[in-house]
Amino acid sequence: MTCCDDDQQAKCAHVAGFGQRLLQKGFYHYGELCHRFPHWLMLFAFAVCGLLAIGLINIEEETSSNRLWVPQDSRALRDQAIFESYYGDDWETLAVIQVPLDEATGVLTKPVLMEVLDFYDATLAVVSEVGGRNYTYETLCYLQCEDCGICRTFSLLALWNFSSELLLSDPDILLTVNLNLLELDMPSILGSPEYDAQGNIVYAAAIQSTFFLNDSLSDDGREQWQRDWMDMTREQFDFVLTSAYPISEQALSDMFQDNLTADLPLLMVSGILVITFMILALGYLHLIHGAVLMSLAGLVNIAMGVCVGYSVGAAAGYPIGPINQFVPFVLLGIGVDDLFILYNQFEFTKGPSIKGRMAMALSKSGVSITVTTISDFAVFLLGLISELPAVQSFAVYSSVAVLADFFFQLTFWYPLMGLDARRREASRLDCVPCFKVEQNEDRCCCLKPITQDDESHSERACGFIHKFLFSIPAKIIILLAAATLIGLAIWGCTQITREFDENEFIPSSSFLKDYVRKSEEYFAEDTFTITFWGVTEQIDYFRSRDEMLTLINNTVAVPQVDRLVYGWLPSFIEWLPLNAPPGTLAPNGWPISEPDFYTLLHSFLDSIDGQRFQVDIIFASNATATDVIVQARSQFTSVNAAQDQDEIDLLHNLYAVSDASPLANYVYSGAFPFTTSIDNILREVILSVLISLGIMLVVLLLFLVHPLMVLMCFLCVICTVLVMVGSFPMWGLTINVVSFIMLFISVGISLDFSAHMSHAYIASAAETRQERVLEIMKTTSLSVCSGGISTILAIVALAFAISWPLKVFFQLLFTTTVAALFFGVLVLPVFLSVIGPLPKWHFHEFKSKSTAALSANMDASNSSSDDDDKL
């Protein structure tokens, strides 16, 4: 596909490549500047890095799930804020699941319950001293009601008032439990219960005790007490009849903080592997012509980019979350790729002067790395349109880091490369340039003279690839492999599910993971709360009985809802006929007047039957309006959600019931913010991928121009992303926030390799398609393959990461890199050799007057040399 015919293609390409030549001209003159003022440019780079690094003092860590994974303007968070403003989320929980060693007997036996009671007593005995003050559970606990002094504790032992005497004297444990099924939240206390034909519990496989701490009390004392409680549970208490699996919010917080630093050694391993490979790929095993200095400088360049990315992100107010761990590894992959392009282009550029080689090399490679940098920056920055704070944070950190890395490549690494070339020309030692040695062919191989015509290890290793591509059988094999891979990827895409389990962030080796496994095994039901509240007008609770009962009944009728657990209104209605004074009730069993309603309601809440509902009804604090209810809630349990779609359906159905009620009300559950995230993630993934691909297409059109070249490169990007997404089932992954971020990274990585190859092809002045492909396979493919291998080496250590996001990062980035290499280095050249743009279409290189004269002299010299050879 061309815009002109045969002889006019060169003119057409000349016009289309006007922007390319402008960039080449700018990079040419900047290359000369790098040779002339390398020290000043490097000093400027360090000064910029140091100045921007000031933002690191504002860096903050975020571990709250709601502030990482939930849209901040979501209905779920608004409802949660209202709920907490009245009922507060001013407690922290600790829980322990106890599973009997003898599964046949279960937990509803006196010996097992006595061990549970002994553990409860041990919990009361835990004392933590902080700042000269002693803290215990009774001084830190969240009270069941303001004046009762009873700690809020969810435990079956409450049926016996936590008394060993009452428990031991009970003649029938099962009878006591079944008579009080409605008194306690049994689904969260007894695990995997079994029922007889009459609906009575006859067996339970596990038991859970939950302790509540007041979040408004001393932070230091509360945190230390939780740590001491965990130590007592795991190391000091002697569990004889049961196995215990504890968890606490403080333990989770400590675990998340540890995870942010636990995998730092892997970053060091990755750096060592990348440096080792760069030394072997860029240079030779030679004391003078080695590349140790430039490899170390490359790692410093990447570190400076990461530092600036983190600093600017922190200064902009974006905290660090688990996903920000990706940034250094992303830059190791993307940044090293560009370094290979710059270095190898310099090595392939022939000429007598370092200044001319630096200028010409940068004029060619600068455009290529600019294309990939702009595309990576735009794609990563696209994450800002996401509603998820964790994605927004990663977008800022990664996009700024990519841009900073590009800046330091041009102001620090490239000028240093010119100095390194001068060092080699002066026969000074690599890494120790103050020492100069005399080269002698009779000495060891590490000091033998090396000329520009000598091949490096990487060149020799890739020497056979271009020959392989020109055979017909090889092309058929590559195309069949590509078709098979695409077919498998499409099939894999049909198997993907949408699911996000926050517990995946807990390392599998952590003891907290044991609690999660047992909780999922024995405790299947989730609890949510529906609460009545007033917005523009106060609900008239006295006259809204029927509307409230309708709302409760409609909620219970939702398919995903199991039953009403705590309902003050039905219990109050049952209590009234048995306890209301004569003459205070209407024929329908409801109080006759509003004063009677509030009088009877207070009596109900003070009674044994209604005492447990005291925390559910909140009266106005104004002393002159004590009989005004401002909040009243009812609690329900949902059925076991087999998959995330069930939770999403539950959320939508409850919102529909809530919106249909004439009462001002809202639905609240601690799980709903996260469910909202899962509900939105698929839409965000599709939108982000489409916009990312659109950005890629625009960038390719601007820098490649030729429609057919753009189409082939763009198809390589799409195929790479398709393979990455299609690999989800193979890795056991689902659509979630972590894989969502990987889509941004995969688009950038997939474009890098194909864009470098495409730009090299369209810029080649070779006379046939085969010669152009041969040229890019000898030059650009070497850098691209080196960049791909370095990316794999940068992430291979993450296969052993403790953090789940980093493991997912390894799995998907490894898949993306291999697929991008396959489509960019093998499939794309095959198509270019057959249907690539015709040879007369190519970007005319920018050449300065000195460069043109130098080329003419070199051509004349080569011609003379050929004549001498003939003679």
N, C-alpha and C positions, 0 to 999 in steps of 0.2 A: 504493500500500500504506500503510495507516494503522492506528493502534491504536484510533481512535475514529471515529465517524460525524460527518459534516457539522458541526453546530453545536458539537459537543464537541471538535473538533480544536484549537481555540484553547487550551482547558483542557489538552488532552493535550500540546500543544507547550509550554505554560507549565510543566507538571510536568517534562517531559523536559529543558527548558532551564535547570533549576535550577543545575546546575554552571556553565553558561555565564554566568549572571547573577552568580554568585559571582566568577568570573574578571573579568568586566566591572567589577564593583564594585571589586575590588582594583586593576585597571589604572586605573580612573577616579581613585581617590585617589592612586595613584602619579603619574598625569599632573599632578595639582595639586601634588604634591611636586616634580616636575621644574620646574614654573614658579616655585615658591617658593625652592628651594635649588639652582639649576642649577650654580653654581660649586662648591659642596661635593660634589655628586654627580660632577661631572667630575674633581675632585681625587681623590675616592675611587677612580674608575675608573683613573686614572693610577697611584695608589698600589698598587692590586691588580696591575696589569700589571707594574709595576716589581718588586714583591715576588716574583711568580711567575716573572719572567724570570731569576731567579737560577739556575734549573735549567739554563739554557743552558750553564753552565760545564761540565756533565757530558755535553754532546752528543758523540756518537761516530759515526763513519762506518763502515759495514760494506760490504765488497765481496766477501766470500767467498760463493760460490754455495751451499755446503753450509749456511751459517748464515743464508741468506736464503730459499731456495726448497725446502728439504728438511725434512720433519717430524723434529724432534730426537729422537724416541723410535723412529724407524724401524729396522727390522732392518738395512737397508743401512748406516746410520751406525754401528750397534753392531758390525757385521762390519768396517767400515772402521777403527774404533778398535782392534779386536783386531789387525787386519793391521798397522796402523801401529805398534802397540806392539812388534811383533817386527821387521818389515821396515822400518818407518818410512816416512813420506812426507817424509823429511827431505832432499828434493831439490827443486830447481826446474829446469824444463826450458826450453831454448831450441831452436828448430828453424828450419830453412830448407829450403824446397822450391825446387829448381832445375829449370827446364823448358827444354830445348834450343830455340834459335831455329829450328833445322832439325828439325821434327817427324819427318821421314821417317827420320832416322838414329837417333833416340832417345838415351838417355843411356848405353847400354852400349857406348861407344866410348872409345878412349884419350884423344882430345882433350878430350871432355866430362869424363871422370873426372879428367883432370889439372887442369882448372879447379876441379872439386870439391875436389881435394887442395890446390890453391893457396889456396882459401878456408879450408880446415881449418888450413893453416899461418898464414894471416892471423888466424884466431881465436886460435891459440896466442900470436900476437905482440901481442894487445891487452893493454895495461898500464894500470891505473887507480891513481892515487895518492890515497889517502884517509888523512888523519891522519898523514902522513909515512911511510906504508907502501904498498908496491906490491902490487897484486893482479893475478894472471893466471889463465887457465883452469886451469892445472896446480896452482895453490895453492888454488883454490876448488872444484875438481871433486869429484864424488861418486865414490869409488873403487869399482872393480869387485869387489874383495875387500880385506880389511883389510890384508894384508901385501904384496900384489902391487904397489901403487903405480901401477896402471893406471887411468886415468880411464874412467868409464863413458860411452861414446859409441856411439850407434847409427848406424853408417855402413857403407856397402858397402866403404869403403876399408880396413876391418879385415881383409878378405881378403888384402890386400897389406901389412898391418901399417903402414899409413899411410906407406908408403915409395914415393917416386917411382921409385926404381931398380927395385924389384920390379914395380911397375905397368907401367913401360915395357918391361921384359924379358919380360913375360907374353906368350906366343905366341898365346893364345886366351882372351880375356876371358870370352866366353860359357861356355866349358868350365869355367873356374874358378868362375864363379857357380853353375853347375848342380851342380858337385861339392860345393858347400857350402850347398845350399839350407836344410839343417837347422841350420847353424851360426849363422845370423843370423835376426832377425825380419824376413824379407823383406817381408811385407805392409805394414810401416810404413816400409820403406826404398825399395822400388821401386814406382812408381805406374803403374797400368794395365798390368801385364805381359801379354805374349802368349806362348802356349805352342805347341809343335809337337805332333805326334801322340804322341810319347813322353813328353810332360809336361815337356819342357825349356823354360826361358825363352829366347825368341829376340828379345824386344824389350821395352823399358820406356819409357813416355812421360815419366816424371819420376823424380827421385831426391830423397830427403829425408835430411838429417843432423840428428840430435838430440843435444844436449849437456846433461849433467846437472851441476848445481851442488849442493854440500852446503849444505843449508838451515841447518845448525847453526853455520856459520861466520859471520864478520862480516857483519852486516846492511848496514851502510853500504858496505862494500867490495864486497859481492856485488851490491847494487843499482846502484852506480855502474858496476861492470864491465859489467853487462847493458846499461846505457844506452850506454856507450862501444862495446860490441859491436854494438848496433843502429845507431849512427851509422856505424861502419865498414862494416857490411853495406849500408846504404842509400845512403851518400854517398861513401865512400872507396874501397871495393874496385871494381875495374874488371871487371865481368862482360862477357865478349866473346861467348862461345858460348851462354850460358844467361841466362834471366831469373830473378831471385831473389825469393823471397817469404818474409821472415822473420817470426818471432813470438817473444815471450818473456813469461814470467809477469809480469815487472816492467813491460813495455810495456802489458800488459792492465790491471795495477793502476793505472798512471799514467793510462791512458785512462778507466777507470771514475771515477777521482777528478776528472778534467777534465770528464767528462760532467755531474757534479753541479753545476758552476758555468758550463758553457759556454752553457747556455740561460737564464741569469739576465737577459741583456738582453731576452729575449722577455717576461719578467715585467714589465719596465719598459714595454715597448711595450703590453702588455695593460692595464697600469694607466693609461697615457695615453689609450688608446682608451675605457676605461670611464669615466674622469673626463670626457672630452669629451662622451660620450653623456649622462652624468648632468647635465652643465651644460645641455645642450639639452633633455633630457626633464623635468627637475625645474622649471626656471625659464624665464626669458625672456632675450632678448638685451637686457639692461637693467642699468644700472650699480647700481641699487638693488634691483630685484626679481629679480636673477639668482641663480644657485645655485652659484657657483664655490666659495664657502666651504663649503657643505654637501657638495659633491661631494668636495672635498679631505678634509674630515672623514670622509666615508664610507670613503675609501681608508685613512685613518689607523685607523679603527675595525677594518677588515679586517686591517690589518697587526698591530694589537694582538692580535686573535684568533689569527692565525697564530703570533705570538711566544709566546703562552701555550700553544698547542697543542704547539709544538716543545719548549718548556721543560718542561712537565709530562711529555711523552713521554720526554724525555732523563732527567729526574729519576727516572722509573719504570724506567729501565734499558733502554729500547728504542732501538737505534741507528738512524741514518738510512740508508736504502737507496735504490735508484733510484726506487721507487714513491712515496716521501715527497715527491717533487717535485710530485705532484698537489695537495697540500694547499692551497697558495696559490691555485691556479686554481679549485679547488672552492669555496673561500670567496669568491673574486671573483664566482662565479656565484650561489651560494646567498645570500651576505650582501647583495649589492646588491639582490637580489629583495625581501628584507624591508625594506630601506631605502626602496624605492619604495612599498611598501605603507604604511609609516609616514608618509612625506612626503605622498603623494597623499591619504591619508585626512585628514590635517590640513588640506590645502588645500580638500578638498571639504566639510569641516565648517564650517558658517556660524555666526557669532556675533559679538557686539561685543567680547568679551574674549579675549585670547590664553590666559588661564588656562582658561577654559571650553572653548575649542576643543582645547587640548592634552589636557584630561581626557577629553572625549568622543571625540576621535579615537583615543586610546590604548585606551579601553574597547572600541572596535570592532576596531581593527587588532591590538591586543595578543593577543587570543585566536587570531586567524588565524596570526600568526607563531609563537605558542607551539605550535600544532598541528604546523607544519612543522619547527620546531626539535626538538621531542621526537621526531618520527618520524625525522628525519635523524640525530640523536644515537643513537637506538636501533639504527638500521640500520647505521651505521658501527661502533658498538661491537660489533655482532654479529660482526665480523671476528675478535674474540678467540677464538671457538670454532674457528677454523681451526687446522690443524696447521702451517701455513706461517709462519715467523717474519716474513717480509716483510709478509704480510697482517695479522698481529697488530700489527706496528709501525704500519702505516698506520691500522688501526682506532683505536689509542690517539691518535695525532697528530690525525687528522681529527675524531674525536668530541669530543675536548677543545676543538679549535679552533672547532667549530660552537657548542658550549655557551658558550665564551668570547666569541665574536662576538655571540651573543644577549645576553649580560650587558653587553657594552660598548655595544650598541645602546640599551639602556635606561638605562645610567648615564652614558654619554658623549655619544652622538650625539643622542638625543632631547632631553635638557636643552639641548644646543647649538642644536637646532632652535628651541626656545622663545626663546633669546637672539637667534637670527637673525630670528625673527618680530618681536621688539621692535626690532631694527635697521631692518628694512624699514618698520615703523610710524613710526620716528623719521626716515626718509629719510636713512639713513646708507649710505655706499658699501659694496657687496659686497666682502669681503676686506679692506677698509680702513675699518672701522666708526668710526674716530676722526674721519673727515671727514664732515661733514653738508652736504647740498646742498638747494637749493630746487627743487622740481619746477615745470616750466612747460611747458604744452602746446605753446608755440611753439618750444621748443628741440628738439634732436635726439631721435630716437625712443628713444635709450638712456636718456632721462630723463623720458619722458612718463608721466603718472600711470597706474597700473594698479590696478584694483579686484579684489575677490574674484570678480566675475562674468566677468572676462576669461579666455579660453581660452589654455592654454599650447600650445606647438608639438605636443606629444604628443596633447593632446586634439583639436586640429584634424586631426591625421594619422589618428586613429582614429574620426573622426566618422561615417564612412559604414559602418563594419563592422556596427553593430547593425541598421541599416536593411537591409543586404544579407541578414542571417540570416533575416528574416521573410518573404522571398519563397519560394514553393513551389519554383521551379526551383533556387534556391540550396541549399535543404535537400536536395533530391535529389542535386545535384552533390556536396555535402559527404559525404553518406552513401555514395554510390557510390565516392568517393575513399577513404573510410575502409575500405570493404569490400575494395577493390583493394589497398590498402596492407597490410591484415591478411593477405590471401591471399598476397601476395608474401613477407611476413614468415614465414608458416608454411612456404612452400616453401624459403626461405633457411635456416630452422632444420633442415630435413632434409639440407642440404648441409654442415653444420658438421662438422669433424673435430677430434679431440683431439690437439694437437701443441704442443710447446714447445721451441723451439731457443734455447738460451742464447746462441748467437752473434748473435742478433738485437740484443742489447744493444750490439754493436759497430757504430758508425756506418758507413753505406755508403761514406762518403768516406774512412774510415781505411785506412791501408796494411795494418792487421791484417785487415781484411775481405778483402783480396786473398789472404792466406794461407788464410783459411777457404774461399774459393771454390775455390782450387786443391786444397786438401785434400779437399773434397767431390768434386771432379772426378776426382782421380787416386787417392786413397787411401780406399777404400770400407769396409775391414774394421775392426772394433773388436776389441780384445783384452780378455779378462777373465781373472781368476785364480781358481782353486779351490785352497784351502789346507787341509791336514789339521792339526788341532790338538786338544789335550786340554782338557776342561773339568773334570769331576769325577775322571777317571782318565786316566793317561797312555796314549796309544796304544802298543801293542806293535808297532812297525814290523817287527820280525823275524817275528812270527807273523801279521801282517795283510796279507801280500802279496796274497792273493786278493781280500780286501775292497777294498783300494786299487785293484787293477786293475779290479774291477767298477765302482767309482765312476768311474774314468777312462773306461771303455768306455761306461757309461751317459751320461756327460756328452757324449762325442763323438756318441752316438746322438740327442741332442736336435736337432730339425730346424733350429733357428737356429744351431747350432754348426758351424763349418767343420772345424777339426782341432786336434789337440794340437800346440802349438808348442814348449814347453819341458816335457819330462816326464822327470824324473830317474829314475823307477822303470823305465819301458820301456828307457831307455838303459842303466841299470845291469844289467838282466836280459840285454841283448844283449852287454854287456861281460864279464860273468862267465865264460861258457864259454871265451872267448879269453884271459883273463888270470888267472883264479883258479888258485892252486897246486893240484896234485893232492891229492885227499883232502879238500878243503874244501867240495865241493859235493855235494848230494843228487842222486838221479836226476832230479828235476824241475828241476835247474839252479839251485836256491836254496841258500845256505850251510847247512851242517849244523847249526851251533850259533850262538848269539847272539854270542859273542865273534868267531867267524869273520865273521859278518855285518858287525859294525862295523869289523873290520880291513879287510875287502874294500871296504867303503863308503868308508873314508878313502883307500884306495889308488885307488879309482875317481875320487874328487873331486880327487886330486892329479895324475891322469893328464891327458893332452891331451884325451881324449874327455869327461872329466867335470869339467874345470876350470870350465866355464861354469855348472855347477850349484852351485858353492860358495855363491852368494848365496841359493840356494833352500832349503838345508837349514841349520837353526840347531840347534846342540848346546847342551846345558845349560852354563851358565857355571860351575857348581860344579866345582871341580878334582877332587873325588872322584867325580864322576859324568860324566866327559867323554864317555862313550859313551851318552848319553841324548839322543834327538832331541826337541826341544820344538816345532819347526815344520818342515814340509816342504811345499812348494807345487809345483803344476804349472800351466802357463799354456796357455790355449786362445785361438783366434780365432773370432769369430762371423761369420756371413755378413752381407752388406750388408743393413741394415735399411731397407726402402723407406719405412716410416712408423713412427710411434711405437708403434703397436699391436704391431709385430714385436718391438720392444725389450721391451715389457711381457710378451709371450708368452715371450720368452727368459728374463726374470727369473723368471716363475712356474714355468717348466719346470725351471730350474736349482735353484730352491728345493725343488721336489718331489723332484728327484734327490738333493739334499743331505739332505733330511729322511728319505728312504727308506733311507739308508745306516746301518748299525750303528755306523760310525765317527763320532767327534766331529769334525765338519768345518764349514766355512762357505764361502760363495761371496763373492768380493769383486771388484768392478770400480769404477773411478773414476766410471763412468757410472751405476751402479746407484742411488745416492742421488737423482739427478735423474730417473731412470726411475720411482722410487717416487713422486716428486711428481706426475709425469704420470699415473700409475696412480690416484692419489687425487683428482686435481683434479676429475674429472667428478662424483664422489660429493659432494664439498664444494660444488660449484656448485649442484647440485640441492637439497641440504639447505639451503644458505644462502638461495637464492631463495625456497624455501617458507617458511622461518622469517621472512624479511624481509617477504614478503607477509602472513604472519600478523600480524606487528607492525603493519603498515599498517592491516590490517582492524580490529584492536583500537583503534588510535588514532582511526580514522574513526568507529567505533561510539561512542566516548566523547565525541567533539566534534561530530559531525553528528547522531547519534542516530537520525534518520529512516531506516528500513531501505532504502527506495528510493533515497534520496539517497546513502547509503553504498554501495549496489550500483553505481550509475552512476559514482561517483567511483572506486571500486575497479576497475571494468572499464576505466576510462581508464588507470589505473596499469598494469594487466596488458597492455593493448594497447601502451602505450609501451615497456614492457620487451620485449614480443614483437618489436616493430619493431627495437629496438636489437640484440637477439640475432640476428634474421633478417638484419640488415645485415652480419653477419660475412663471408659469401662476397663481397659487393660490395667490401668493403675488403681482401679477401684475408687475413682473420684466422682464427684457430682458438681453441679453448678452451684457455686457458693462465692463468698467474697474473695477468698484466696485465688480460686481459679479465675474469677472475674479480673483481678489485677494481672494475672498471667496472660490474659488476652491482649492487654496493652503491650506487655513486653514481647509477646510472640510476634505481633505485627511489626514492631520495630526491628527485631532480630531478623525476621524473614525478609524485610525490605533491604537490610544492609547488604547481605550477600548478593542478592539478585541485582541490586542497584549498582554495586561496584562492577559486576561483570557486564551489565548492560551499558553503563557509561563508557567503559573501556572499549567495548565493541563499536559503539557509535562514534567514538573519537579516533578509532584506528583509521589509518590512511592506506591500509593494505588493499591489493587490487582485486582479490576474490573473497567470497564468504569464508572459504576454508582457511585462507591465509589470515583473515581477521580473527577467526576462532583460534587458529594456532597461536597467534600473537597473544590473545588474552589468556589462553591456557598456560603459556610460558611465563607470563608476567603477573596479571591480576589474580588468576586462580591460586597462585602460590600464596599471595597475601590473604585471600579469602579463606583458603584452607587453613592457613596458620591461625587466622582469627577464629575460625570455628573450633579448631583443636584447643586453642587457649581458652575459649569459652567453656568447653567441656571440662578442661582441667580446673577451671576456676570454680566449678560447681560440683565436681565429682565427690569432694569431701562431704558435701551436704547430704549424701546418701546415708551418712551415719549421724545426722543431726538429731538432737534431742527435740528441737522445736518442730511441731507438725507443719507449720507454714513453710519452713525451710525444706522439709522433705518434699512437700508438694512442689515447691519452687524447683528443686532438682529434677523431679520427674518430668515436669512439663517443659522446663527450659532445655533439658537434655533432648527431649523429643523434638522440640522446635528447632534446635541447632542442627541435629542430624537431618531433619526434613529440609531445612533451609539450605544446607550444604548439598543435599541430593538434588533438589530442584534448581539451585543456583549454579552449581558447578558441573553437574552432569546433564540434567534434562534441558536446561536453557541453552547450553552450547550445541546440543544435538539439533534443536529447532533452529538456532541461528545458522548452523552450517547448511541447512536445507532451505529455509524460508526467511532468513534474516534480511534486514534492509540491504539493498544492493550496494555494492562497494563504492559507487560514486556518491552515495549519501554518507557523508561523515562531517564532523565538526572540524573546521580548519583551525589548526593550533595557532595560538598567539605566539608570535616570534618577534623579539626585539631586534633591532638592527645588529647588535653585537652577536646575538644568537644566530641570526640568518647568515652572517659572515662566517661564523664559526662552523656552521653546518656545511657551508660551501667548501671551506678549507678541508673539513674532514672528508667530504665526498671526494674531493680531488686527491687527497692523500690515499684514500681507499682505492681509487681508480688506479693510481700510480703503483700501489702495492700489488694490485691484481695483474698489471702489466708485467711487473717484475717477476711475479709467480709464473706467468706464461713463458717468459724468457728462460 
